[in-house]
Amino acid sequence: MVNSKVSVVFLKRAGRSLFSPPPQLSLMKLFYISFILPRLHFSHFVGAVRGTSFLTQLGLLTHICGSFKLPCAPSQLFAPLCPNSKAATAVDYISIRGRCKKVVVVAGAGISTASGIPDFRTPGTGLYANLEKYNVPYPEAIFNIDYFSNDPQPFFSLAKFLYPGGHRPNYIHYFIRMLHHKGLLLRVYTQNIDGLEKLCGIPDEKLVEAHGSFATASCHLCHTPYPSEEAKCAIMSDNVPTCSFCAATVKPDVVFFGEDLPQKYFLHTKDFPKADLLIIMGTSLKIEPFASLVNTVGSSVPRLLLNRHAVGPFERVPLRRRDHMELGDLAETIRRFAEFLGWNGEIEEMMKDREALVGSALKLFFFFCFH
């Protein structure tokens, strides 16, 4: 269990991240690192241990950072060990108490793939790669407001699959909720329209659904509100809901290309300048203006990318000084992250309690529907 005052450190060396405590660390080494190292000039120590593997273990670094004052910053600590590798010093942290109390999370479709919802752009499996049956001229047309005005049927056919209710939040969603539970979350900005952030229990005031949601519906021309359940019933029955005011087609309030973003999105003008840590996860950072949000935090604010691939400003070489990334399977990365923070048990308990609550609500719903 990580002490609550310990800064959690990510060390990425030679393309690998090691989260487990060092099994080969002897008591003598631990004594040397813990008691003698802080009293020596660090360059002497680096010269003595260059090339040894145990220093690449995250557990050791956490022990040192949590128990003793380092002779230099953690990012400087490991730079000499692999001076020719730009990947050697991807070091970042979340402070459970102290420095990071205004965490902003930027999330994309990649956080929902573990719930069985495909992302948009992954070749072969992404949503845009599997739209042939909808007979659209190009993939993005299915979310284009002008195309929808002429032919809403492709989107409505897809909407049957996208409507919330068929998928459950996964561990990643609950990790974000745990940030809120710990008092660290300033806001989460999501591109997703699946509603899973809300379903896992993240409060409305902490959530910005930047690309809208299925929770409400309105006329796509005059924007007159329309009962969302009626719109859903019509779409699920292969009917086209129409506006009672102007007779134009009604659609869920999902933001299409060519439409304005919801007013709540503009909270970013206040949130991002306040942030003391930005976590970016599961996004390609391809869609503007959402993609540019990550560039609006202060230059001294750490930005941590948890993603399958480097995207946006993280594709640049070299990275900005406070930019760090952990690449690979997002669900596995988040779980290791949570385990090292000591949050895994709490997250699993939170998931269990939430699912039980949702299950009880569904039983009541069906009871009143069919009795």
C-alpha positions in Angstrom: 0.0 0.0 0.0 1.4 3.4 -1.0 1.6 5.9 1.8 -0.9 8.7 1.1 1.9 11.3 1.2 4.0 9.5 -1.3 4.2 10.9 -4.8 3.4 8.1 -7.3 6.1 8.1 -9.9 6.1 6.6 -13.4 9.4 5.5 -14.7 9.7 4.6 -18.3 13.0 3.3 -19.4 13.9 1.8 -22.8 10.3 1.5 -23.7 9.3 -0.5 -20.6 7.5 0.5 -17.5 8.0 -1.5 -14.3 5.4 -1.1 -11.6 6.3 -3.9 -9.2 8.6 -3.5 -6.2 12.2 -4.8 -7.0 12.4 -8.4 -6.0 16.2 -8.5 -6.2 16.7 -5.5 -3.9 18.7 -6.6 -1.0 18.5 -5.1 2.5 22.1 -3.8 2.1 21.1 -2.0 -1.1 18.0 -0.6 0.5 20.0 0.6 3.4 22.6 2.2 1.1 19.9 3.9 -1.1 17.8 5.1 1.9 20.5 6.3 4.3 23.7 6.8 2.6 22.6 8.2 -0.8 20.9 11.3 0.6 24.2 12.2 2.3 26.3 11.8 -0.9 26.6 13.8 -4.0 24.4 12.0 -6.5 26.9 11.9 -9.3 29.1 9.6 -7.2 26.2 7.2 -6.8 25.3 7.2 -10.5 28.9 6.4 -11.5 28.8 3.4 -9.1 25.6 1.8 -10.3 25.4 2.7 -14.0 24.0 -0.2 -15.9 22.4 -2.0 -12.9 18.9 -3.1 -13.5 17.3 -2.7 -10.0 17.3 1.1 -10.4 14.8 0.8 -13.1 12.2 -0.5 -10.7 9.5 1.8 -9.8 9.1 0.6 -6.2 12.6 1.7 -5.3 12.1 5.2 -6.7 8.8 5.5 -4.7 10.5 4.4 -1.5 13.2 7.0 -1.9 10.8 9.8 -2.9 8.4 9.0 -0.1 10.9 8.6 2.7 13.8 11.0 2.1 14.6 14.3 0.5 16.3 13.6 -2.8 19.4 15.5 -3.7 17.7 16.4 -7.0 14.3 16.2 -8.7 13.0 12.8 -9.7 13.2 13.7 -13.4 16.9 14.5 -13.0 17.5 11.4 -10.9 17.3 9.0 -13.7 18.5 11.1 -16.6 22.2 10.1 -16.2 21.3 6.4 -16.3 20.5 6.4 -20.0 21.7 9.7 -21.3 21.3 8.8 -25.0 17.7 7.7 -24.7 14.9 10.2 -24.9 12.6 7.6 -23.4 14.7 7.3 -20.2 13.2 10.2 -18.3 9.4 9.9 -18.8 8.8 10.6 -15.1 5.6 12.0 -13.7 3.6 11.7 -10.5 0.3 12.2 -8.8 0.6 13.5 -5.3 -2.2 12.1 -3.1 -1.9 15.0 -0.8 -0.3 18.3 -1.7 0.5 19.3 -5.2 -2.1 17.8 -7.4 -5.6 18.8 -6.3 -7.0 20.1 -9.6 -6.7 17.2 -12.0 -8.3 17.6 -15.4 -9.0 14.5 -17.5 -9.4 14.6 -21.3 -10.9 11.3 -22.5 -11.8 9.8 -25.8 -13.4 6.7 -27.3 -10.5 4.5 -26.2 -11.7 4.5 -22.6 -14.9 2.7 -23.7 -13.4 -0.1 -25.9 -13.1 -2.3 -22.8 -16.9 -2.0 -22.5 -17.3 -3.4 -26.0 -17.8 -0.1 -27.8 -15.4 0.3 -30.7 -13.4 3.5 -31.1 -13.7 5.5 -34.3 -10.3 5.4 -36.0 -8.5 2.1 -35.2 -7.9 0.4 -38.6 -10.0 -2.7 -39.1 -12.0 -2.5 -35.8 -12.8 1.1 -35.5 -16.3 2.4 -36.2 -15.3 4.4 -39.3 -13.8 1.2 -40.8 -17.1 -0.7 -40.6 -19.7 1.6 -42.1 -20.0 0.0 -45.5 -23.5 -1.3 -44.8 -24.7 2.3 -44.2 -23.8 3.3 -47.7 -22.3 6.7 -46.8 -19.9 8.5 -49.3 -17.2 8.8 -46.6 -17.1 7.7 -43.0 -17.5 11.1 -41.3 -20.6 11.8 -43.4 -22.7 9.7 -40.9 -22.0 12.5 -38.3 -22.3 15.4 -40.8 -25.2 17.7 -40.2 -25.7 18.5 -43.9 -25.7 14.9 -44.9 -28.1 14.1 -42.0 -30.5 16.8 -43.3 -30.7 15.1 -46.6 -30.7 11.5 -45.3 -31.0 10.8 -41.6 -31.5 7.0 -42.0 -27.8 6.0 -41.9 -27.3 7.8 -38.6 -30.5 6.4 -37.1 -29.5 2.9 -38.1 -26.1 3.4 -36.3 -27.8 5.1 -33.4 -29.6 1.8 -32.5 -26.2 0.4 -31.6 -24.9 3.6 -30.0 -27.8 4.3 -27.7 -26.9 3.9 -24.0 -28.1 0.8 -22.2 -26.3 -2.0 -23.8 -22.9 -1.4 -22.3 -21.6 -1.0 -18.8 -18.8 1.3 -17.5 -15.4 -0.4 -17.1 -12.5 0.0 -14.7 -11.2 3.1 -16.5 -14.4 5.0 -15.9 -14.3 4.1 -12.3 -10.7 5.1 -12.0 -11.8 8.6 -13.1 -14.6 8.5 -10.6 -12.0 7.6 -7.9 -10.1 10.7 -8.7 -13.3 12.6 -7.8 -13.8 10.5 -4.7 -10.3 11.4 -3.6 -11.0 15.1 -4.1 -8.5 15.4 -6.9 -10.8 15.8 -10.0 -11.5 19.3 -11.2 -13.3 18.1 -14.3 -13.4 15.4 -16.9 -13.9 16.4 -20.6 -15.0 13.5 -22.7 -15.6 13.2 -26.4 -17.8 10.1 -25.8 -21.5 10.0 -26.4 -22.0 6.6 -24.7 -23.0 8.1 -21.3 -20.7 5.7 -19.4 -19.0 8.4 -17.4 -22.4 9.5 -16.0 -23.5 5.9 -15.6 -20.5 5.0 -13.4 -21.5 7.8 -11.0 -19.3 10.8 -12.0 -21.4 13.8 -11.0 -22.8 16.2 -13.6 -20.9 19.1 -12.2 -17.6 17.3 -12.8 -18.5 16.1 -16.3 -18.3 17.9 -19.6 -19.7 15.9 -22.5 -18.1 18.0 -25.2 -19.8 16.2 -28.1 -23.2 16.0 -26.5 -25.1 12.8 -25.6 -28.3 10.8 -26.2 -29.8 12.0 -22.9 -31.8 14.8 -24.7 -33.1 15.4 -28.2 -34.2 18.3 -30.3 -35.0 19.5 -33.8 -31.9 19.7 -35.9 -33.2 22.9 -37.6 -35.1 25.0 -35.1 -33.6 23.3 -32.0 -37.0 22.9 -30.3 -36.6 20.3 -27.5 -38.2 16.9 -28.1 -38.9 14.2 -25.5 -35.8 12.0 -25.6 -37.6 8.8 -24.9 -40.1 9.4 -27.7 -37.2 10.1 -30.1 -35.5 6.8 -28.9 -38.7 4.8 -29.4 -39.1 6.2 -32.9 -35.5 5.5 -33.9 -35.6 2.0 -32.4 -38.8 1.3 -34.4 -37.2 2.5 -37.7 -39.3 5.6 -37.7 -38.1 9.2 -38.2 -39.0 11.5 -35.3 -40.2 14.9 -36.6 -40.5 18.3 -34.9 -44.0 19.4 -34.0 -43.1 23.0 -34.7 -41.3 23.0 -38.1 -41.7 19.3 -39.2 -37.9 18.9 -39.6 -36.1 15.8 -38.4 -35.4 15.4 -34.7 -32.2 13.9 -33.5 -30.5 13.1 -30.2 -28.3 16.0 -29.0 -25.1 14.5 -30.2 -22.9 17.1 -31.7 -22.4 16.6 -35.5 -19.7 18.1 -37.7 -21.1 21.5 -38.6 -22.9 22.1 -35.3 -22.0 24.2 -32.3 -20.6 22.6 -29.2 -22.7 22.6 -26.0 -22.3 25.7 -23.7 -20.8 23.6 -20.9 -17.8 22.9 -23.1 -16.6 26.5 -22.6 -15.9 25.8 -19.0 -12.5 24.9 -20.3 -11.6 28.6 -20.4 -11.6 28.5 -16.6 -10.7 24.9 -15.9 -7.5 24.4 -17.9 -5.7 27.5 -16.6 -6.4 26.2 -13.0 -5.3 22.6 -13.7 -2.2 21.3 -11.8 -2.1 18.0 -13.7 -3.6 17.0 -17.1 -4.3 13.3 -17.8 -5.1 12.5 -21.5 -6.4 9.0 -22.2 -7.9 7.0 -25.0 -8.0 9.7 -27.7 -6.5 10.3 -31.1 -6.7 14.1 -30.6 -7.8 14.5 -34.2 -11.1 16.4 -33.8 -10.9 20.2 -33.3 -11.5 22.2 -31.3 -11.4 19.5 -28.6 -7.9 18.4 -29.6 -6.4 21.8 -28.9 -7.7 21.8 -25.3 -4.5 19.9 -24.2 -2.5 22.9 -25.2 -4.3 25.4 -22.9 -2.8 24.3 -19.6 0.2 26.3 -18.2 3.6 25.4 -19.5 4.7 24.2 -16.0 1.7 21.8 -15.7 2.6 18.1 -16.2 0.7 16.4 -19.0 0.4 12.6 -18.8 -0.7 10.7 -21.9 -2.1 7.2 -21.2 -2.8 5.8 -24.7 -2.1 3.1 -27.2 -0.1 5.5 -29.4 1.5 8.9 -29.1 -0.9 11.6 -30.4 -1.0 15.3 -30.8 1.8 17.2 -29.1 3.2 13.9 -27.8 4.3 13.0 -31.3 6.9 15.8 -31.3 10.5 15.1 -30.6 11.7 16.1 -28.1 8.6 16.2 -25.8 7.9 19.3 -23.8 9.8 19.2 -20.4 6.7 18.3 -18.3 5.1 15.9 -20.9 5.2 12.2 -20.1 3.4 9.2 -21.7 2.7 5.6 -20.9 1.8 3.7 -24.1 0.1 0.3 -24.5 -3.2 -1.3 -23.5 -5.1 1.4 -21.7 -7.1 -0.9 -19.4 -3.9 -2.6 -18.2 -2.1 0.6 -17.7 -4.9 2.1 -15.6 -5.2 -1.0 -13.5 -1.4 -1.0 -12.8 -1.6 2.7 -12.0 -4.5 2.1 -9.6 -2.8 -0.8 -7.9 0.3 1.2 -7.3 -1.7 4.1 -5.9 -3.4 1.6 -3.6 -6.8 2.3 -5.1 -7.5 -1.1 -6.7 -9.6 -2.5 -3.9 -11.6 0.7 -3.5 -12.3 0.8 -7.3 -13.4 -2.8 -7.4 -15.7 -2.2 -4.4 -17.1 0.9 -6.0 -17.8 -1.0 -9.2 -19.5 -3.8 -7.3 -21.7 -1.3 -5.3 -22.6 0.7 -8.4 -23.6 -2.3 -10.4 -25.7 -3.6 -7.6 -27.5 -0.2 -7.4 -28.1 -0.1 -11.2 -29.3 -3.7 -11.1 -31.8 -2.9 -8.4 -33.1 0.1 -10.3 -33.5 -2.0 -13.4 -35.5 -4.7 -11.5 -37.8 -2.0 -10.2 -38.2 -0.5 -13.7 -39.2 -3.9 -15.2 -41.5 -4.6 -12.2 -43.5 -1.5 -12.7 -43.5 -1.9 -16.5 -44.9 -5.4 -16.5 -47.1 -5.5 -13.4 
